[in-house]
Amino acid sequence: MPVYWRYVLFLLTLVAVTVWLAVIFYPSGKFRIIACDVGQGDAILATYRKTQVLVDGGPSRRVIDCLSRHIPFWDRNLEVVLLTHPQKDHYMGLIEVFERYDVQLFITTGLDSSAQEYEVLKSLVTGKGVRVVNPESGMKIGYDLIYLDILHPSKEFLAKNLTSEVAELTPPRWNEQNNVLGAFTSKKDPNDFSIVSILSFGEFDALLTGDIGPDVTGDILKKGLIKDVDYLKVPHHGSKNGLTKELLDLSAPEIAVISSGRGNSYGHPHEETLNMLSSYGLRVLRTDEAGDIVVESDGKKIWLQN
């Protein structure tokens, strides 16, 4: 065969393989939300066509493995990364995420962490010039039909509970500085600052709760911000100090997802939480048992991918 035709055949084969991979990785019209199996931590990936939103990064590089399974190898761009709060089981994996991917928008509270690893993450974000937004309740962020409605923290909560070592950044003015990354400290539990959001695609709604406890849940419920959802990310890895019956009553989910590590030292998920979920007749899915949990939707119906 002449060299010219070999070259043409090679190009045609390359195009065919590329199209085949694109069909596999970019299913037409399908939204997917994936609870990544990252061990004892949280990482939720939402995808639609070429848009990806990552909520938390787990405690290690295992989040990279999850991204590799669910995002085409040639796509090195993440539209949104949201860090619910600065604890290692939520942000450690983000260090490698920011090293490997271009991130358009980083959403996180202004709360700082004294851990050296968080300083590494901050340096990466700053060095790459990533846009940083500190959200508050009432904010809505959307990319390609994927929307995030922020329920917590509120401006009042942040003003009351954050302090700054930087003179010009006082809590009442915190939201005027919407490029702040780790400028504030607090005596409160970092879990209380968890960004709580409803992630929506069409009529599909997922309530993402970080590591909130009953006190924060109560504040959110009092404000009437919780609505019926299809999908609940169970707070704090299924801890007995996370989920409440009041939250289940108002959110009325069909699927409850627990992100926890196999044989973890905390005993998550706790029996009390599992019993509570069982009493509501929900479909309970656990990353420590099932690995990655993939739910698909066309904006109306939902399917669990086997």
Number of C-alpha atoms within 10 A of each C-alpha: 5 6 8 9 10 11 11 11 12 12 12 12 12 12 12 12 12 12 12 12 13 14 11 11 16 19 12 12 11 13 23 24 22 20 25 27 27 29 22 22 26 31 28 25 22 23 21 22 16 14 19 25 23 23 26 27 31 28 21 20 16 18 27 19 12 20 17 13 13 19 20 15 11 7 13 12 16 21 18 22 23 24 24 28 24 24 21 18 19 24 27 23 24 29 20 18 22 18 13 12 15 16 22 14 18 22 21 26 27 27 23 22 19 10 11 9 14 20 14 13 20 15 14 17 20 13 9 12 12 16 16 22 19 22 24 22 19 14 13 15 13 14 13 13 13 19 18 22 20 21 25 27 23 19 17 12 17 22 15 12 16 21 20 18 10 9 7 10 17 17 19 14 11 22 19 12 16 15 18 20 21 19 19 22 17 16 8 10 10 18 18 20 27 26 28 25 26 23 23 20 22 14 12 20 22 22 26 24 23 28 28 24 21 18 13 20 21 13 15 19 17 10 9 10 18 20 16 15 21 19 24 23 24 28 27 23 28 25 22 20 17 20 26 19 13 13 18 20 13 15 20 19 22 16 20 20 21 26 32 26 23 16 11 12 8 12 15 22 21 14 13 14 21 17 11 16 21 12 9 14 11 16 13 15 18 22 22 20 14 11 19 21 21 19 18 19 19 16 16 10 11 16 11 12 11 7
